Amino acid sequence: MAEKVKIGFVGVGGMGQCAHLRNYAVLPECEVAALAEIRENTGRAVARQYNIPKVYKTHEDLLAKEKLDGIVASQPFDRHGVLVPELLKAGVPVFIEKPLAGSIAMGEEILHALAESKTWVMVGYHKRSDPATEYAKKEIDRLKAGGELGKLKYLRITMPAGDWIAGGFADLIKREEGPPPKLEWEPPAPDMSPDLFKRYTAFVNYYIHQVNLMRHLLGEPYRVTFADPSGVLFAGQSTSGVPCVIEMSPYQTTIDWQESALAAFEKGYVKLSLPAPLASNRAGRVEILKDPGKETVPQTVAPHLPWVHAMRQQAANFVAAIRGERKPPCEAAEALEDLKIAREYIRLWKGA
C-alpha cells in the first residue's frame, strides 16, 4: 500500500482524542480523513484542531459517504456489541478500546459479525505496544526457547491504583452541547445478577489489561485457580503448569504509576515496569537478571529504549497491520478469552 492509510474516527471523546486521535494525526503514513461525533459542537472543534476535512454526526453518515481503509472507534466497551457489528459492514479493519465487549455473550456476537465481514478487529491492549513490553516479550520467548536461565517458573503482575492519566487530558477539547443524545447500549450479561454483573464490569474495567498481558507474557493460555476473598490476589496456572498471579491494588500511589510484571526463571528474571497509560513520550523499562552459576559472574541488563509511548506505537501498529506489514497485536478472538477469564474469576471470588 503506497498511499497513506485513510482512517475514520467514530467518537472523539476523552480517550478518542487524547489516547488515539492525537497519535494518528502525526503518523506520516496515515491520514485522518473524517470523524463522526454525535456532539456536533465538539466534533467541529476537534476537526478544526486536527485539520480533519470531513465531520459527520453519526457513524452511518460517515460510512455511507467515505471510503476508508480503517476505522478507530473509541467508545465505552458496553457499546461495542451494538456498534461494532454495524461498523464491520464497511468491510475494513476496526480498532476498539479494551475489552472486546461488556459480556461474553456480546463478545460472541461480535465474533459472529466478524466471520461474516471477512475483516478483523484490533482490541486496544496498548501495553502490548509499549517498546518495553515488546522487548520483554521477545526476551522471555528467547529464554524459554534457549534454556539459558532454565525454565520459566512464575509470572507476577502488580497493578496498584495510581494516577493513570498523568496529565494526558490537558489538551482535551470540549464544547457546550445540548441534552445528551440517547444511545443504544448492550444488555446485561444473561448469566449474572445485577449486583454480580456490576462487580464483573468493575473488574473488567480496571484489570482486563493485566488479564490480557498475563497471557501475552506467558505465551500460552492459562486458567484461574484462586480468587482471594479480599479482592487483592488473582491466581492462575498456564497450560504448561506455570503459576501466575495478578496483585490488584495492594497499595495506592496518588501521583505515580507503579505497574510491573516479573517473569521468573530458575536462574534469573525479566522484569517489566510500565508507565501511566496516558503518559507521553515515555516507554516502560526492562531489567534482566542473569545468574547461571558455575562461577559465572551474575549480570543485570537494563536496555535503553526509544522515547515512544505505547499509545503512539499502538496507532502505528494498527496502521501497519492495515498495510499488511504486521499482524495486529491482539485480535477479537483472543480478547474474548479475557472476558471468559474475568467471568471465571468472578465465579471463584463470589461463588456465582
Buried (B, 14 or more C-beta within 10 A) or exposed (E): EEEBBBBBBBBBBBBBBBBBBBBBBEBEBBBBBBBBBBBBBBBBBBBEBBEBEBBBBEBEBBBEEBEBBBBBBBBBBBBBBBBBBBBBEBEBBBBBBBBBBBBBBBBBBBBEBBEEBEBBBBBBBBBBBBBBBBBBBEBBEEBBEEEEBBBBBEBBBBBBBBBBBBEBBEEBBBEEEEEEEEEEEBEBBEBBEEEBBEBBBEBBBBBBBBBBBBBBBBBEEBEBBBBBEEBEBBBBBBEEEBBBBBBBBEEEEEEEBBBBBBBBBBBBBBBBBBBBBBBBEBBBBBBBBBBBEEEEEEEEEEEEBEEBBBBBBBBBBBBBBBBEEEEBBBBBBBBBBBBBBBBBBBBBBBEE
